[in-house]
């Protein structure tokens, strides 16, 4: 019996539908994400794909926290008390509304050969892979941080330890409104080609 790790992929791997989906990728406003969100089985698939992100040195310099509804409600209530302004309180809707949220925590480890920056990039890749996986299952996503990702009291509430940072909250659900396109750079404006 073979498993996914021992089964080689056919090369070249061509998937026109995947290319089309990636070319049309866009984020949803977190406040516009409604139920249904991923089922427990779908969330396991999303997490498995997220953990297949590039990771120089195989250090796994991140961890994922799936935030359930009880924890989310408790965090929002506590964060509301911490919020310094009405605007800071209002953005908590981005955390409260989506039916599913995964917090990706970057936790670089000591390494003589892999710089901290590369480890932080790996955590960002986890966020993007989570979003791609959820999109592939038919869900809209929003990868964001906000003030509570940087506030020391909020980070302590969420269990973010010393030396760790929040790479992002990846919110998932069903888009309650059409996803709008935003301006994108032209390839020629951001790409330099050297012979």
Residue frames relative to the residue before (quaternion, step in Angstrom):
aa qw qx qy qz dx dy dz
X 1.0000 0.0000 0.0000 0.0000 0.00 0.00 0.00
X 0.2004 -0.7794 0.5812 0.1210 3.58 -0.91 0.85
X 0.2433 -0.7443 0.5957 0.1789 3.53 -1.24 0.39
X 0.7477 -0.4230 0.2723 0.4335 3.55 -1.33 0.15
X 0.6658 0.5185 -0.3140 0.4350 3.59 1.05 -0.68
X 0.7441 0.3975 -0.2356 0.4824 3.59 1.04 -0.62
X 0.5953 0.5533 -0.3698 0.4502 3.59 1.26 -0.12
X 0.3305 -0.7587 0.5159 0.2213 3.61 -0.51 1.09
X 0.4520 -0.6648 0.5247 0.2801 3.53 -1.18 0.66
X 0.4816 -0.6334 0.4987 0.3437 3.58 -1.03 0.62
X 0.1093 -0.7879 0.6033 0.0577 3.57 -1.01 0.77
X 0.5270 -0.2479 -0.8118 0.0435 1.51 -1.84 1.60
X 0.4031 -0.6903 0.5510 0.2394 3.54 -1.13 0.78
X 0.0304 0.8096 -0.5826 0.0648 3.58 -0.40 1.20
X 0.0629 0.7869 -0.6069 0.0922 3.52 -0.85 1.03
X 0.2505 -0.8117 0.5090 0.1389 3.60 0.04 1.27
X 0.6278 0.5352 -0.3493 0.4444 3.62 1.03 -0.68
X 0.6391 0.5129 -0.3219 0.4742 3.58 1.03 -0.76
X 0.6320 0.5224 -0.3308 0.4672 3.59 0.96 -0.83
X 0.6556 0.5063 -0.3134 0.4645 3.60 0.90 -0.89
X 0.6574 0.5088 -0.3136 0.4589 3.59 0.95 -0.86
X 0.6737 0.4933 -0.3004 0.4610 3.59 0.92 -0.88
X 0.6492 0.5206 -0.3203 0.4526 3.59 1.02 -0.74
X 0.7270 0.3974 -0.2266 0.5120 3.58 1.17 -0.54
X 0.3574 0.7724 -0.4730 0.2279 3.60 1.27 0.03
X 0.1343 0.7655 -0.6230 0.0890 3.54 -1.04 0.81
X 0.4688 -0.6674 0.5051 0.2823 3.53 -1.22 0.48
X 0.3432 -0.6894 0.5939 0.2329 3.52 -1.31 0.41
X 0.5205 -0.5670 0.4956 0.4025 3.61 -1.12 0.39
X 0.5341 -0.6538 0.4200 0.3330 3.59 -0.79 0.94
X 0.6622 0.5188 -0.3106 0.4425 3.59 1.02 -0.79
X 0.6751 0.4849 -0.2890 0.4750 3.59 1.24 -0.34
X 0.5269 0.6082 -0.4241 0.4154 3.58 1.24 0.26
X 0.0324 -0.8125 0.5804 -0.0439 3.54 -0.68 1.15
X 0.6365 -0.4846 0.4188 0.4296 3.55 -1.33 0.04
X 0.5609 -0.1566 -0.8071 -0.0972 1.47 -2.20 1.12
X 0.3042 -0.6917 0.6194 0.2131 3.48 -1.34 0.46
X 0.7503 -0.3694 0.2700 0.4772 3.57 -1.26 -0.14
X 0.4624 -0.6333 0.5436 0.2992 3.55 -1.15 0.70
X 0.6925 -0.4449 0.3415 0.4537 3.58 -1.26 0.13
X 0.6629 0.4995 -0.3059 0.4664 3.59 0.95 -0.83
X 0.6541 0.4982 -0.3130 0.4753 3.58 0.97 -0.83
X 0.6347 0.5247 -0.3377 0.4558 3.60 1.00 -0.76
X 0.6183 0.5316 -0.3537 0.4583 3.61 0.99 -0.69
X 0.6392 0.5119 -0.3201 0.4764 3.59 1.00 -0.81
X 0.6447 0.5242 -0.3142 0.4592 3.58 0.93 -0.91
X 0.6767 0.4914 -0.2926 0.4636 3.59 0.89 -0.93
X 0.6320 0.5356 -0.3286 0.4537 3.57 0.97 -0.84
X 0.6702 0.4792 -0.2943 0.4843 3.59 0.95 -0.86
X 0.6204 0.5493 -0.3429 0.4425 3.60 0.99 -0.75
X 0.6971 0.4838 -0.2663 0.4573 3.56 1.00 -0.84
X 0.6020 0.5449 -0.3649 0.4555 3.61 1.26 -0.02
X 0.3579 0.7641 -0.4682 0.2625 3.59 1.22 0.37
X 0.6326 -0.5196 0.4016 0.4105 3.59 -1.20 0.44
X 0.0560 0.7914 -0.5984 0.1115 3.55 -0.91 0.97
X 0.2448 -0.7981 0.5385 0.1149 3.55 0.08 1.32
X 0.8217 0.2096 -0.1770 0.4995 3.57 -0.72 1.07
X 0.3473 -0.7589 0.4874 0.2566 3.59 1.28 -0.05
X 0.2871 0.7969 -0.4763 0.2360 3.56 0.96 0.94
X 0.2070 -0.7943 0.5329 0.2056 3.60 1.21 -0.50
X 0.1601 0.8481 -0.4915 0.1164 3.61 0.79 1.01
X 0.6496 0.4411 -0.3139 0.5338 3.57 0.97 0.92
X 0.1001 -0.7511 0.6437 0.1073 3.50 -1.36 0.20
X 0.3093 -0.7525 0.5599 0.1568 3.55 -1.19 0.59
X 0.1292 -0.7689 0.6239 0.0538 3.54 -1.05 0.87
X 0.2071 -0.7526 0.6148 0.1128 3.57 -0.60 1.17
X 0.2219 -0.8155 0.5275 0.0867 3.55 -0.48 1.25
X 0.2561 -0.7900 0.5444 0.1182 3.56 -0.44 1.26
X 0.7123 -0.4932 0.2942 0.4035 3.59 -1.23 0.35
X 0.6483 0.5106 -0.3374 0.4530 3.63 0.98 -0.72
X 0.6627 0.4906 -0.3014 0.4788 3.57 0.93 -0.90
X 0.6454 0.5300 -0.3266 0.4425 3.56 0.92 -0.89
X 0.6602 0.5032 -0.3090 0.4643 3.61 0.90 -0.89
X 0.6572 0.5034 -0.3119 0.4664 3.59 0.97 -0.83
X 0.6487 0.5095 -0.3196 0.4664 3.58 0.96 -0.84
X 0.6626 0.5079 -0.3196 0.4482 3.60 0.83 -0.92
X 0.6430 0.5145 -0.3266 0.4638 3.61 0.96 -0.81
X 0.6907 0.4682 -0.2824 0.4732 3.59 0.87 -0.92
X 0.6593 0.5058 -0.3100 0.4620 3.58 0.97 -0.82
X 0.5920 0.5717 -0.3596 0.4398 3.57 1.10 -0.65
X 0.6496 0.5024 -0.3024 0.4839 3.57 1.11 -0.74
X 0.6814 0.4899 -0.2776 0.4675 3.59 1.12 -0.69
X 0.5400 0.6632 -0.3984 0.3314 3.58 1.13 -0.62
X 0.3827 -0.7645 0.4847 0.1849 3.54 -0.79 1.08
X 0.7961 0.1714 -0.0699 0.5762 3.59 1.15 -0.56
X 0.6464 -0.4906 0.4022 0.4239 3.56 -1.30 0.22
X 0.6272 0.5356 -0.3406 0.4513 3.59 1.03 -0.74
X 0.6479 0.5089 -0.3162 0.4703 3.60 0.97 -0.84
X 0.6429 0.5058 -0.3171 0.4799 3.58 1.07 -0.75
X 0.6541 0.5430 -0.3146 0.4223 3.59 0.96 -0.87
X 0.6693 0.5122 -0.3218 0.4314 3.62 0.96 -0.77
X 0.4931 0.6537 -0.4390 0.3698 3.60 1.21 -0.12
X 0.5002 0.6387 -0.4205 0.4063 3.58 1.27 -0.22
X 0.5876 0.5760 -0.3636 0.4369 3.57 1.17 -0.57
X 0.6909 0.4319 -0.2629 0.5167 3.58 1.14 -0.62
X 0.6961 0.5185 -0.2781 0.4114 3.58 0.94 -0.91
X 0.7320 0.5098 -0.2620 0.3683 3.58 0.81 -0.97
X 0.6649 0.5219 -0.3577 0.3969 3.67 0.69 -0.88
X 0.4828 -0.6961 0.4457 0.2893 3.60 -0.93 0.80
X 0.7936 0.1433 -0.0899 0.5844 3.62 1.15 -0.39
X 0.0291 0.7923 -0.6067 0.0571 3.54 -0.98 0.92
X 0.0865 -0.7501 0.6531 0.0572 3.52 -1.09 0.84
X 0.2189 -0.7457 0.6162 0.1276 3.56 -0.85 1.02
X 0.1785 -0.7684 0.6089 0.0833 3.55 -0.82 1.07
X 0.1277 -0.8015 0.5838 0.0186 3.54 -0.64 1.19
X 0.2725 -0.7489 0.5877 0.1394 3.54 -0.79 1.10
X 0.0528 0.7989 -0.5947 0.0732 3.56 -0.80 1.06
X 0.1881 -0.8198 0.5302 0.1068 3.58 0.29 1.23
X 0.2415 -0.7611 0.5899 0.1199 3.53 -1.13 0.78
X 0.6193 -0.5381 0.4116 0.3968 3.55 -1.22 0.46
X 0.1675 0.7679 -0.6028 0.1377 3.55 -0.88 0.98
X 0.4018 -0.7163 0.5233 0.2272 3.54 -0.94 0.93
X 0.7821 0.3608 -0.1733 0.4776 3.58 1.12 -0.53
X 0.7382 0.3543 -0.2225 0.5292 3.63 1.17 -0.36
X 0.3460 -0.7647 0.5033 0.2053 3.60 -0.38 1.20
X 0.6443 -0.5339 0.3884 0.3860 3.56 -1.20 0.58
X 0.6178 0.5670 -0.3451 0.4217 3.59 0.96 -0.86
X 0.6656 0.4907 -0.3117 0.4679 3.60 0.91 -0.84
X 0.6368 0.5192 -0.3295 0.4651 3.57 1.06 -0.66
X 0.6384 0.5074 -0.3201 0.4823 3.58 1.07 -0.71
X 0.6130 0.5346 -0.3428 0.4700 3.58 1.06 -0.71
X 0.6138 0.5508 -0.3433 0.4493 3.58 1.05 -0.75
X 0.6371 0.5135 -0.3295 0.4709 3.60 1.00 -0.78
X 0.6290 0.5206 -0.3301 0.4737 3.58 1.06 -0.71
X 0.6319 0.5262 -0.3278 0.4651 3.56 1.06 -0.75
X 0.5930 0.5475 -0.3629 0.4657 3.60 1.09 -0.65
X 0.6408 0.5267 -0.3247 0.4545 3.59 0.91 -0.92
X 0.6900 0.4798 -0.2908 0.4572 3.58 0.84 -0.96
X 0.6599 0.4998 -0.3194 0.4612 3.60 0.96 -0.77
X 0.5983 0.5369 -0.3631 0.4710 3.59 1.07 -0.63
X 0.6660 0.5013 -0.3012 0.4631 3.57 0.93 -0.91
X 0.6537 0.5065 -0.3175 0.4640 3.60 0.91 -0.87
X 0.6568 0.5122 -0.3181 0.4529 3.59 0.94 -0.86
X 0.6610 0.4924 -0.3112 0.4730 3.59 0.92 -0.87
X 0.6293 0.5290 -0.3307 0.4634 3.59 1.00 -0.80
X 0.6584 0.5217 -0.3088 0.4461 3.58 0.95 -0.89
X 0.6867 0.4448 -0.2735 0.5058 3.58 1.20 -0.51
X 0.6439 -0.5795 0.3003 0.3991 3.57 1.28 0.22
X 0.5827 0.5825 -0.3776 0.4226 3.59 1.23 0.23
X 0.4076 -0.6566 0.5708 0.2774 3.55 -1.23 0.52
X 0.1512 -0.8090 0.5658 0.0507 3.57 -1.14 0.62
X 0.0925 -0.7429 0.6581 0.0799 3.49 -1.39 0.35
X 0.1154 -0.7747 0.6204 0.0390 3.57 -0.67 1.15
X 0.1963 0.7879 -0.5522 0.1889 3.56 -0.39 1.23
X 0.2370 -0.6518 0.6692 0.2668 3.48 -1.44 -0.06
X 0.0644 -0.7681 0.6213 0.1411 3.57 -1.12 -0.58
X 0.7886 -0.3447 0.1892 0.4728 3.58 -1.23 0.01
X 0.6657 0.5314 -0.3105 0.4219 3.58 0.99 -0.77
X 0.5689 0.5666 -0.3923 0.4488 3.61 1.24 -0.16
X 0.7539 0.3809 -0.1784 0.5047 3.58 1.25 -0.48
X 0.5761 0.5871 -0.3684 0.4332 3.59 1.26 -0.29
X 0.4969 -0.6989 0.4264 0.2877 3.59 -0.70 1.10
X 0.6673 0.4921 -0.3147 0.4620 3.61 0.93 -0.84
X 0.6535 0.5120 -0.3099 0.4635 3.57 0.99 -0.84
X 0.6426 0.5205 -0.3232 0.4600 3.57 0.96 -0.85
X 0.6349 0.5123 -0.3305 0.4745 3.60 1.01 -0.76
X 0.6200 0.5453 -0.3314 0.4564 3.60 0.98 -0.83
X 0.7453 0.4151 -0.2113 0.4771 3.57 0.94 -0.94
X 0.5294 -0.6705 0.3910 0.3425 3.59 1.27 0.08
X 0.3995 0.6866 -0.5013 0.3430 3.57 1.16 0.56
X 0.2940 -0.8268 0.4641 0.1210 3.53 -0.45 1.26
X 0.7125 -0.4049 0.3561 0.4490 3.50 -1.40 0.03
X 0.8045 0.2446 -0.1978 0.5038 3.58 -0.87 0.92
X 0.6412 0.4847 -0.3294 0.4954 3.58 1.29 -0.01
X 0.1103 -0.7603 0.6335 0.0914 3.53 -1.28 0.45
X 0.4722 -0.6335 0.5213 0.3224 3.55 -1.24 0.41
X 0.2842 -0.7619 0.5614 0.1535 3.57 -0.56 1.17
X 0.7557 -0.3225 0.1880 0.5381 3.56 1.14 -0.53
X 0.3395 -0.6395 0.6382 0.2617 3.45 -1.44 0.28
X 0.1413 -0.7741 0.6127 0.0738 3.59 -0.68 1.07
X 0.1339 -0.8058 0.5766 0.0181 3.54 -0.30 1.35
X 0.0728 -0.8044 0.5894 -0.0121 3.57 -0.99 0.88
X 0.3039 0.7371 -0.5726 0.1909 3.53 -1.13 0.70
X 0.6156 -0.5008 0.4376 0.4229 3.51 -1.28 -0.45
X 0.4568 -0.6950 0.4816 0.2763 3.57 -0.80 1.01
X 0.2974 -0.7721 0.5421 0.1470 3.56 -0.74 1.11
X 0.7587 0.1747 -0.1248 0.6151 3.57 1.32 -0.07
X 0.6347 -0.5306 0.3699 0.4228 3.61 -1.14 0.44
X 0.4385 -0.6779 0.5225 0.2743 3.56 -1.08 0.77
X 0.2837 -0.7787 0.5410 0.1429 3.55 -0.68 1.09
X 0.4195 -0.6635 0.5543 0.2769 3.52 -1.14 0.67
X 0.1942 -0.7503 0.6169 0.1371 3.54 -1.18 0.52
X 0.6544 -0.4951 0.3577 0.4457 3.59 -1.16 0.28
X 0.1180 -0.7673 0.6282 0.0519 3.54 -1.04 0.87
X 0.5158 -0.6431 0.4496 0.3438 3.60 -1.01 0.64
X 0.4869 -0.6043 0.5372 0.3304 3.53 -1.22 0.53
X 0.6140 -0.5676 0.3990 0.3764 3.56 -1.07 0.72
X 0.6828 0.5170 -0.2899 0.4272 3.58 0.86 -0.96
X 0.6524 0.5311 -0.3182 0.4371 3.59 1.15 -0.56
X 0.7968 0.2978 -0.1388 0.5071 3.61 1.09 -0.59
X 0.6953 0.4408 -0.2695 0.4996 3.59 1.24 -0.13
X 0.1478 -0.7640 0.6242 0.0694 3.54 -0.91 0.96
X 0.1433 -0.7901 0.5919 0.0691 3.58 -0.83 0.95
X 0.0915 -0.7997 0.5928 0.0262 3.56 -0.78 1.00
X 0.4215 -0.7198 0.4857 0.2614 3.60 -0.78 0.96
